[in-house]
Amino acid sequence: MRMRTTRDGRSAVLVYSALDRLHTCVGTDVPWMVLPTERLAEVRDAAPFDLVLLDVVVPEHERAVGR
């Protein structure tokens, strides 16, 4: 799972509420997985993050292609 750093230095995990929103917000050439929200605590234990951001549009110049 890829984390992003916010302008104020916090780490964030981006989550999307539907596949069409993922494609609209970050493009179609990104790996993805389905994860129940209650499992985010396990993710945080393995790779700590400060924020969960929902359906955030990532500018095209910041998108990771094929990663």
The first five atom37 places (N, CA, C, CB, O) and aatype in JSON, in Angstrom:
{
  "aatype": [12, 1, 12, 1, 16, 16, 1, 3, 7, 1, 15, 0, 19, 10, 19, 18, 15, 0, 10, 3, 1, 10, 8, 16, 4, 19, 7, 16, 3, 19, 14, 17, 12, 19, 10, 14, 16, 6, 1, 10, 0, 6, 19, 1, 3, 0, 0, 14, 13, 3, 10, 19, 10, 10, 3, 19, 19, 19, 14, 6, 8, 6, 1, 0, 19, 7, 1],
  "atom_mask": [
    [1, 1, 1, 1, 1],
    [1, 1, 1, 1, 1],
    [1, 1, 1, 1, 1],
    [1, 1, 1, 1, 1],
    [1, 1, 1, 1, 1],
    [1, 1, 1, 1, 1],
    [1, 1, 1, 1, 1],
    [1, 1, 1, 1, 1],
    [1, 1, 1, 0, 1],
    [1, 1, 1, 1, 1],
    [1, 1, 1, 1, 1],
    [1, 1, 1, 1, 1],
    [1, 1, 1, 1, 1],
    [1, 1, 1, 1, 1],
    [1, 1, 1, 1, 1],
    [1, 1, 1, 1, 1],
    [1, 1, 1, 1, 1],
    [1, 1, 1, 1, 1],
    [1, 1, 1, 1, 1],
    [1, 1, 1, 1, 1],
    [1, 1, 1, 1, 1],
    [1, 1, 1, 1, 1],
    [1, 1, 1, 1, 1],
    [1, 1, 1, 1, 1],
    [1, 1, 1, 1, 1],
    [1, 1, 1, 1, 1],
    [1, 1, 1, 0, 1],
    [1, 1, 1, 1, 1],
    [1, 1, 1, 1, 1],
    [1, 1, 1, 1, 1],
    [1, 1, 1, 1, 1],
    [1, 1, 1, 1, 1],
    [1, 1, 1, 1, 1],
    [1, 1, 1, 1, 1],
    [1, 1, 1, 1, 1],
    [1, 1, 1, 1, 1],
    [1, 1, 1, 1, 1],
    [1, 1, 1, 1, 1],
    [1, 1, 1, 1, 1],
    [1, 1, 1, 1, 1],
    [1, 1, 1, 1, 1],
    [1, 1, 1, 1, 1],
    [1, 1, 1, 1, 1],
    [1, 1, 1, 1, 1],
    [1, 1, 1, 1, 1],
    [1, 1, 1, 1, 1],
    [1, 1, 1, 1, 1],
    [1, 1, 1, 1, 1],
    [1, 1, 1, 1, 1],
    [1, 1, 1, 1, 1],
    [1, 1, 1, 1, 1],
    [1, 1, 1, 1, 1],
    [1, 1, 1, 1, 1],
    [1, 1, 1, 1, 1],
    [1, 1, 1, 1, 1],
    [1, 1, 1, 1, 1],
    [1, 1, 1, 1, 1],
    [1, 1, 1, 1, 1],
    [1, 1, 1, 1, 1],
    [1, 1, 1, 1, 1],
    [1, 1, 1, 1, 1],
    [1, 1, 1, 1, 1],
    [1, 1, 1, 1, 1],
    [1, 1, 1, 1, 1],
    [1, 1, 1, 1, 1],
    [1, 1, 1, 0, 1],
    [1, 1, 1, 1, 1]
  ],
  "atom_positions": [
    [[0.84, -1.17, 0.0], [0.0, 0.0, 0.0], [0.89, 1.24, 0.0], [-0.96, -0.01, 1.21], [1.83, 1.34, 0.79]],
    [[0.59, 2.16, -0.86], [1.4, 3.37, -1.01], [0.84, 4.48, -0.13], [1.46, 3.82, -2.48], [-0.35, 4.79, -0.19]],
    [[1.71, 5.08, 0.66], [1.33, 6.21, 1.5], [1.72, 7.5, 0.77], [2.01, 6.13, 2.9], [2.62, 7.51, -0.06]],
    [[1.03, 8.56, 1.1], [1.36, 9.89, 0.58], [1.64, 10.8, 1.76], [0.2, 10.45, -0.31], [1.11, 10.59, 2.85]],
    [[2.46, 11.8, 1.54], [2.76, 12.77, 2.58], [2.0, 14.06, 2.28], [4.3, 13.04, 2.68], [2.05, 14.57, 1.17]],
    [[1.3, 14.58, 3.29], [0.55, 15.81, 3.12], [1.49, 17.01, 3.21], [-0.57, 15.93, 4.19], [2.66, 16.86, 3.58]],
    [[0.99, 18.17, 2.87], [1.81, 19.39, 2.91], [2.34, 19.67, 4.31], [1.01, 20.58, 2.42], [3.41, 20.25, 4.47]],
    [[1.58, 19.26, 5.33], [2.03, 19.52, 6.71], [2.84, 18.37, 7.3], [0.82, 19.8, 7.6], [3.1, 18.34, 8.5]],
    [[3.24, 17.41, 6.44], [4.14, 16.35, 6.87], [3.5, 15.09, 7.42], [0.0, 0.0, 0.0], [4.2, 14.16, 7.81]],
    [[2.17, 15.04, 7.45], [1.52, 13.83, 7.94], [1.45, 12.78, 6.84], [0.1, 14.15, 8.46], [1.44, 13.11, 5.65]],
    [[1.42, 11.51, 7.25], [1.3, 10.43, 6.27], [-0.17, 10.07, 6.12], [2.13, 9.19, 6.71], [-0.94, 10.06, 7.08]],
    [[-0.54, 9.79, 4.89], [-1.94, 9.5, 4.59], [-2.04, 8.29, 3.67], [-2.64, 10.71, 3.96], [-1.19, 8.07, 2.81]],
    [[-3.1, 7.53, 3.87], [-3.44, 6.46, 2.95], [-4.69, 6.93, 2.2], [-3.67, 5.07, 3.7], [-5.65, 7.41, 2.81]],
    [[-4.66, 6.79, 0.89], [-5.8, 7.2, 0.07], [-6.69, 5.99, -0.15], [-5.33, 7.79, -1.29], [-6.22, 4.92, -0.53]],
    [[-7.98, 6.17, 0.1], [-8.95, 5.1, -0.12], [-10.06, 5.62, -1.03], [-9.54, 4.58, 1.24], [-10.35, 6.81, -1.05]],
    [[-10.65, 4.7, -1.76], [-11.69, 5.07, -2.72], [-12.92, 4.22, -2.49], [-11.18, 4.92, -4.18], [-12.82, 3.01, -2.26]],
    [[-14.07, 4.86, -2.56], [-15.33, 4.21, -2.2], [-15.91, 3.36, -3.32], [-16.33, 5.25, -1.79], [-16.85, 2.6, -3.09]],
    [[-15.36, 3.47, -4.52], [-15.83, 2.66, -5.64], [-14.75, 2.66, -6.72], [-17.19, 3.21, -6.21], [-13.94, 3.58, -6.81]],
    [[-14.76, 1.63, -7.54], [-13.74, 1.49, -8.58], [-13.79, 2.65, -9.58], [-13.9, 0.16, -9.31], [-12.75, 3.11, -10.04]],
    [[-14.99, 3.11, -9.93], [-15.07, 4.23, -10.87], [-14.47, 5.5, -10.27], [-16.53, 4.48, -11.26], [-13.89, 6.3, -11.01]],
    [[-14.59, 5.69, -8.98], [-13.97, 6.85, -8.33], [-12.45, 6.72, -8.32], [-14.51, 7.01, -6.89], [-11.73, 7.7, -8.53]],
    [[-11.95, 5.51, -8.07], [-10.51, 5.28, -8.14], [-9.98, 5.66, -9.51], [-10.18, 3.8, -7.82], [-8.99, 6.38, -9.63]],
    [[-10.63, 5.16, -10.55], [-10.19, 5.44, -11.92], [-10.26, 6.93, -12.24], [-11.03, 4.65, -12.92], [-9.37, 7.47, -12.89]],
    [[-11.31, 7.6, -11.78], [-11.45, 9.04, -12.02], [-10.39, 9.83, -11.26], [-12.84, 9.51, -11.61], [-9.85, 10.8, -11.79]],
    [[-10.11, 9.43, -10.04], [-9.24, 10.22, -9.15], [-7.75, 9.95, -9.33], [-9.6, 9.94, -7.73], [-6.94, 10.86, -9.14]],
    [[-7.36, 8.72, -9.7], [-5.93, 8.41, -9.82], [-5.56, 7.74, -11.13], [-5.51, 7.52, -8.69], [-4.38, 7.47, -11.38]],
    [[-6.54, 7.47, -11.98], [-6.25, 6.84, -13.27], [-6.54, 5.35, -13.25], [0.0, 0.0, 0.0], [-6.83, 4.77, -12.21]],
    [[-6.46, 4.75, -14.42], [-6.78, 3.33, -14.56], [-5.57, 2.42, -14.47], [-7.48, 3.1, -15.86], [-5.72, 1.2, -14.38]],
    [[-4.38, 2.99, -14.5], [-3.15, 2.19, -14.51], [-2.5, 2.13, -13.13], [-2.16, 2.76, -15.54], [-1.3, 2.36, -13.0]],
    [[-3.3, 1.84, -12.11], [-2.77, 1.73, -10.75], [-3.22, 0.4, -10.14], [-3.24, 2.93, -9.86], [-4.35, -0.04, -10.37]],
    [[-2.35, -0.23, -9.38], [-2.78, -1.45, -8.69], [-3.79, -1.08, -7.61], [-1.56, -2.2, -8.08], [-3.75, 0.01, -7.05]],
    [[-4.7, -2.0, -7.32], [-5.69, -1.74, -6.29], [-6.1, -3.05, -5.63], [-6.92, -1.03, -6.88], [-5.84, -4.14, -6.15]],
    [[-6.75, -2.93, -4.48], [-7.26, -4.1, -3.77], [-8.5, -3.69, -3.0], [-6.19, -4.7, -2.81], [-8.71, -2.51, -2.71]],
    [[-9.31, -4.66, -2.69], [-10.5, -4.44, -1.86], [-10.11, -4.78, -0.43], [-11.72, -5.29, -2.35], [-9.52, -5.83, -0.18]],
    [[-10.46, -3.9, 0.49], [-10.13, -4.11, 1.9], [-11.26, -3.56, 2.75], [-8.77, -3.44, 2.27], [-11.59, -2.38, 2.64]],
    [[-11.87, -4.39, 3.59], [-12.91, -3.87, 4.49], [-12.33, -2.8, 5.41], [-13.53, -5.02, 5.33], [-11.2, -2.92, 5.87]],
    [[-13.1, -1.76, 5.68], [-12.59, -0.65, 6.49], [-12.11, -1.09, 7.86], [-13.66, 0.4, 6.65], [-11.18, -0.5, 8.4]],
    [[-12.72, -2.1, 8.43], [-12.29, -2.54, 9.76], [-10.87, -3.12, 9.75], [-13.26, -3.59, 10.3], [-10.26, -3.27, 10.8]],
    [[-10.34, -3.44, 8.58], [-8.97, -3.96, 8.48], [-7.93, -2.86, 8.39], [-8.85, -4.87, 7.28], [-6.73, -3.14, 8.4]],
    [[-8.35, -1.61, 8.29], [-7.39, -0.5, 8.24], [-6.53, -0.43, 9.49], [-8.13, 0.82, 8.04], [-5.39, 0.02, 9.43]],
    [[-7.06, -0.87, 10.63], [-6.27, -0.89, 11.86], [-5.06, -1.82, 11.71], [-7.13, -1.34, 13.07], [-3.97, -1.51, 12.18]],
    [[-5.26, -2.95, 11.04], [-4.15, -3.88, 10.8], [-3.1, -3.24, 9.88], [-4.67, -5.19, 10.17], [-1.9, -3.39, 10.1]],
    [[-3.56, -2.53, 8.88], [-2.65, -1.83, 7.98], [-1.86, -0.79, 8.76], [-3.42, -1.16, 6.8], [-0.64, -0.68, 8.61]],
    [[-2.55, -0.03, 9.6], [-1.88, 1.01, 10.4], [-0.85, 0.4, 11.34], [-2.91, 1.82, 11.2], [0.2, 0.99, 11.57]],
    [[-1.14, -0.78, 11.9], [-0.18, -1.44, 12.78], [1.09, -1.84, 12.01], [-0.81, -2.69, 13.42], [2.19, -1.75, 12.54]],
    [[0.92, -2.27, 10.76], [2.06, -2.7, 9.95], [2.81, -1.53, 9.32], [1.59, -3.65, 8.86], [4.03, -1.57, 9.19]],
    [[2.08, -0.5, 8.94], [2.67, 0.68, 8.28], [1.91, 1.91, 8.78], [2.6, 0.56, 6.69], [0.92, 2.32, 8.17]],
    [[2.37, 2.5, 9.88], [1.63, 3.6, 10.51], [1.34, 4.77, 9.57], [2.4, 4.11, 11.7], [2.17, 5.16, 8.74]],
    [[0.14, 5.32, 9.71], [-0.26, 6.51, 8.97], [-1.11, 7.38, 9.88], [-1.05, 6.14, 7.67], [-1.67, 6.91, 10.87]],
    [[-1.19, 8.67, 9.53], [-1.93, 9.64, 10.34], [-3.35, 9.87, 9.87], [-1.2, 10.94, 10.35], [-4.24, 10.14, 10.68]],
    [[-3.57, 9.76, 8.57], [-4.86, 10.12, 7.99], [-5.35, 9.07, 7.01], [-4.77, 11.47, 7.3], [-4.55, 8.38, 6.37]],
    [[-6.66, 8.96, 6.91], [-7.3, 8.22, 5.83], [-8.05, 9.26, 5.01], [-8.26, 7.06, 6.37], [-8.93, 9.94, 5.53]],
    [[-7.7, 9.37, 3.73], [-8.34, 10.35, 2.86], [-9.21, 9.63, 1.85], [-7.29, 11.24, 2.15], [-8.75, 8.7, 1.18]],
    [[-10.45, 10.05, 1.73], [-11.45, 9.36, 0.91], [-11.68, 10.09, -0.41], [-12.77, 9.23, 1.67], [-11.95, 11.29, -0.44]],
    [[-11.57, 9.34, -1.51], [-11.92, 9.82, -2.85], [-11.2, 11.12, -3.23], [-13.41, 10.04, -2.94], [-11.8, 12.03, -3.8]],
    [[-9.91, 11.2, -2.93], [-9.11, 12.39, -3.24], [-8.63, 12.32, -4.7], [-7.9, 12.51, -2.28], [-8.12, 11.29, -5.15]],
    [[-8.8, 13.41, -5.41], [-8.29, 13.5, -6.78], [-6.79, 13.8, -6.71], [-9.05, 14.6, -7.61], [-6.37, 14.79, -6.11]],
    [[-6.0, 12.94, -7.33], [-4.55, 13.14, -7.4], [-4.25, 13.8, -8.75], [-3.76, 11.77, -7.24], [-4.62, 13.27, -9.79]],
    [[-3.58, 14.95, -8.73], [-3.24, 15.61, -9.99], [-2.46, 14.67, -10.91], [-2.43, 16.9, -9.73], [-1.64, 13.87, -10.45]],
    [[-2.71, 14.77, -12.19], [-2.08, 13.84, -13.15], [-0.57, 13.83, -13.05], [-2.49, 14.2, -14.55], [0.04, 12.78, -13.2]],
    [[0.06, 14.97, -12.81], [1.52, 15.01, -12.73], [2.07, 14.33, -11.48], [2.01, 16.46, -12.78], [3.27, 14.1, -11.38]],
    [[1.2, 14.01, -10.51], [1.64, 13.32, -9.29], [1.27, 11.84, -9.27], [1.04, 14.01, -8.08], [1.58, 11.14, -8.31]],
    [[0.62, 11.38, -10.3], [0.17, 9.98, -10.34], [1.33, 9.05, -10.67], [-0.96, 9.81, -11.37], [2.16, 9.34, -11.52]],
    [[1.36, 7.92, -9.96], [2.38, 6.89, -10.22], [1.82, 5.94, -11.26], [2.77, 6.12, -8.9], [0.8, 5.29, -11.03]],
    [[2.46, 5.84, -12.39], [1.99, 4.99, -13.47], [2.57, 3.6, -13.31], [2.37, 5.57, -14.85], [3.79, 3.43, -13.21]],
    [[1.68, 2.59, -13.28], [2.11, 1.2, -13.26], [2.76, 0.74, -11.99], [0.0, 0.0, 0.0], [3.48, -0.27, -12.0]],
    [[2.55, 1.43, -10.89], [3.15, 0.99, -9.62], [2.11, 0.44, -8.7], [3.87, 2.13, -8.94], [2.43, 0.02, -7.59]]
  ]
}
